[in-house]
Amino acid sequence: MSLRLILVPGLLNDAALWCDQIDPLSETCEPVVADITRGETLAEMADAVLDAGGKTFALAGFSLGGIVAQQVIAIAPGRITHLALLDTTMKPDSAERAEERAFLTSLARNPGRFHGFGEKLLQRYLAPENLGNEAMADRIREMTARLGPEVFIRQSRIPRPDSHDILRTIKVPTLVLCGAHDQLTPPDVHREMASLIPQAKLAIVKHAGHMTPIETPDVVSVALKRLIER
């Protein structure tokens, strides 16, 4: 039986985030996308991942999903065989970032004002060379609009913890990956993360911003396959 790989989406993302990875990964493992859109806390999101995973499984988390993945391996380290942390962080929100989340959440509460990620947010999520890619932008807009303001508000108000100590305890093969142009969780954050994890391999992906599974799908698929084969 193939090893199950649980793929955890990020803020206002669902299985559509990972659609380019499912078929390539199926050659190596059993990819399953976890649903963290219903959780009110990180603990509830972690429980959803553990419920999807089975007795032992590999785990890949993107952005908010990477924060959840760190909580999962802290709760149940013996169940995780491999770990991938993509475009994520181990740091709590800065005061500026927390203020920005509160502002965006207040806007999302206004009826008729929320339509998914708009142009200003996309400029921060995508690499400069991908900003003119309408198919890519439409895919992100459609996914975020479909999930809607309730999910955005619920996920945005969850505190982001300091997970430095968790990273130091990780003992499984680990991939730490981000886009070279990631403005939200920059490469230096990932370099620090990788330095804290004994078996981590770091990958900084050219031609990508924050949305590596969508911007550089083949690179992400290959990196995850190589992780599973370690």
C-alpha positions in Angstrom: 0.0 0.0 0.0 1.3 3.5 -0.9 2.3 5.9 1.7 -0.5 8.5 2.2 0.6 12.2 1.7 -1.7 14.7 3.4 -1.6 18.0 1.5 -2.8 21.0 3.7 -3.9 24.1 1.8 -3.3 27.7 3.0 -5.5 30.7 3.9 -8.7 30.7 1.8 -7.4 27.7 -0.2 -8.9 24.3 -0.9 -8.1 21.2 -2.9 -7.8 23.4 -6.1 -4.5 24.7 -4.8 -3.0 21.2 -5.2 -4.7 20.0 -8.4 -1.5 20.1 -10.4 0.3 17.9 -7.9 -2.3 15.1 -7.5 -1.6 13.1 -10.7 2.3 13.3 -10.5 2.3 12.5 -6.8 0.0 9.5 -7.4 2.9 7.7 -9.0 4.8 7.7 -5.7 2.2 8.0 -2.9 -1.5 8.4 -2.1 -2.1 12.2 -2.1 -5.1 13.4 0.0 -6.0 17.0 0.5 -7.1 17.9 4.0 -10.0 20.3 4.7 -9.0 23.0 7.2 -11.8 25.5 6.3 -14.0 24.5 9.2 -11.6 24.7 12.1 -12.0 27.6 14.6 -8.5 27.0 16.1 -5.2 25.6 15.1 -5.9 22.6 17.3 -9.2 21.9 15.4 -7.3 22.2 12.1 -4.6 19.8 13.3 -7.3 17.3 14.3 -8.8 17.5 10.8 -5.4 16.6 9.4 -4.8 13.8 11.8 -8.3 12.3 11.0 -7.4 12.4 7.3 -4.0 10.8 7.7 -4.4 7.4 9.2 -1.9 5.6 11.4 1.2 7.0 9.7 1.5 9.4 6.8 3.6 12.1 5.1 2.6 15.7 5.5 2.9 18.8 3.4 1.6 22.1 4.4 1.4 25.3 2.4 1.3 28.8 4.1 -1.3 28.5 6.9 -1.3 24.8 6.2 2.4 24.8 7.0 1.6 26.4 10.4 -1.0 23.7 10.9 1.6 21.0 9.9 4.0 22.2 12.5 1.2 21.8 15.1 0.4 18.3 13.8 4.0 17.1 14.1 4.2 18.5 17.6 1.0 16.7 18.7 1.8 13.3 17.0 5.4 13.1 15.9 5.4 9.4 15.7 2.7 9.4 13.0 4.6 11.6 10.5 7.1 9.9 8.2 8.1 12.9 6.1 7.3 16.6 6.3 7.2 19.5 3.8 6.8 23.1 4.8 6.0 25.4 1.8 5.8 29.2 1.8 5.1 29.3 5.5 6.6 30.6 8.7 7.4 29.6 12.3 7.0 33.2 13.5 4.1 34.9 15.2 2.5 37.8 13.4 4.3 41.1 13.8 2.2 44.0 15.1 2.0 45.4 11.6 0.8 42.1 10.1 -1.7 41.6 12.9 -3.1 45.0 12.3 -3.3 44.3 8.5 -5.2 41.0 9.2 -7.7 42.9 11.5 -8.3 45.5 8.8 -8.9 43.0 6.0 -11.2 41.0 8.3 -13.2 44.1 9.0 -13.6 44.7 5.3 -14.7 41.1 4.7 -17.5 41.6 7.2 -19.1 44.2 5.0 -21.9 42.7 2.9 -21.0 42.6 -0.8 -17.5 43.8 -0.2 -15.7 40.4 -0.4 -14.9 38.9 -3.8 -11.8 36.8 -3.1 -8.3 38.1 -3.5 -8.2 41.3 -5.5 -5.4 42.9 -7.5 -3.5 44.4 -4.6 -3.3 41.1 -2.8 -2.4 39.2 -5.9 0.6 41.6 -6.4 1.9 40.3 -3.1 1.1 36.7 -3.7 2.6 36.2 -7.2 6.1 36.7 -8.6 6.4 39.9 -10.8 6.7 37.8 -13.9 3.4 36.0 -13.2 1.3 39.1 -12.6 0.3 39.2 -16.2 -0.8 35.5 -16.2 -4.6 35.9 -16.2 -5.3 32.1 -16.1 -3.2 31.9 -12.9 -4.8 35.0 -11.4 -8.3 33.8 -12.3 -7.6 30.4 -10.6 -6.7 32.1 -7.4 -9.6 34.6 -7.6 -12.1 31.8 -8.2 -10.8 29.7 -5.4 -10.8 32.5 -2.8 -14.1 33.9 -3.9 -15.7 30.4 -3.7 -14.6 29.8 -0.1 -16.0 33.2 0.8 -15.8 35.7 3.7 -16.7 33.4 6.5 -13.7 31.1 5.9 -11.4 34.1 5.4 -12.5 35.7 8.7 -12.3 32.4 10.6 -8.8 31.6 9.4 -7.5 35.1 9.6 -8.4 35.5 13.3 -6.5 32.4 14.4 -3.3 33.4 16.2 0.0 32.4 14.5 2.2 30.9 17.2 6.0 30.9 17.6 7.1 27.4 16.5 10.9 27.7 16.7 11.0 25.1 19.5 8.8 22.7 17.4 11.2 22.8 14.5 14.1 21.8 16.6 12.3 18.6 17.6 11.5 17.4 14.1 13.3 14.1 13.3 11.9 13.1 9.9 13.1 13.9 6.4 11.9 17.5 5.7 11.6 19.7 2.7 11.5 23.5 3.3 10.5 25.3 0.1 9.5 28.8 -1.0 9.4 31.1 -4.0 12.3 33.3 -4.5 9.9 36.3 -4.7 7.7 35.3 -1.8 6.8 38.6 -0.1 4.6 37.1 2.7 7.0 34.5 4.0 10.4 35.4 2.4 13.3 33.1 1.7 15.2 34.2 4.7 12.5 32.9 6.9 12.8 29.5 5.2 16.5 29.5 5.5 16.1 29.9 9.2 13.5 27.2 9.4 15.7 24.8 7.5 18.7 25.6 9.8 16.6 24.5 12.8 15.5 21.1 11.4 18.2 18.4 11.5 17.1 16.6 8.3 15.8 19.5 6.3 16.6 20.3 2.7 16.0 23.8 1.5 14.6 24.7 -1.9 14.2 28.3 -3.1 12.2 28.3 -6.3 12.9 30.7 -9.1 10.0 32.2 -11.0 7.6 32.0 -8.0 6.2 34.2 -5.3 4.1 32.9 -2.5 1.9 30.5 -4.5 4.4 27.9 -5.5 2.0 25.0 -6.1 0.2 27.2 -8.7 3.1 29.2 -10.1 5.7 26.4 -10.4 3.6 23.2 -10.2 6.1 20.8 -11.7 8.9 22.0 -9.5 6.7 21.5 -6.4 5.6 18.0 -7.6 9.2 16.9 -8.2 10.4 18.2 -4.9 7.6 16.4 -3.0 8.2 13.2 -4.9 11.9 13.4 -4.0 11.0 14.0 -0.3 8.8 10.8 -0.2 11.6 8.8 -1.8 14.1 9.8 1.0 
